Amino acid sequence: MPPKPSAKGAKKAANRRKESYSAYIYRVLKQTAVRLILPGELAKHAVSEGTKAVTKYTSSK
């Protein structure tokens, strides 16, 4: 059975910023460009690291 989320964690999830459609399109466009330029496994790691960095940046704001 998974642990119950704390009140602080539930509030944090509720305050998450909504991403606009244009921001979503540009994010996917950049990921696609990276996948096309870099070969195979390197592209996967680059996209995952980029996603991790952006998530960390947006969550700190």
Residue pairs with C-beta under 8 A, 6 or more apart in sequence:
5 13
17 58
17 61
19 27
27 54
30 50
31 47
31 50
31 51
34 43
34 46
34 47
34 50
35 43
35 47
36 43
37 43
38 46
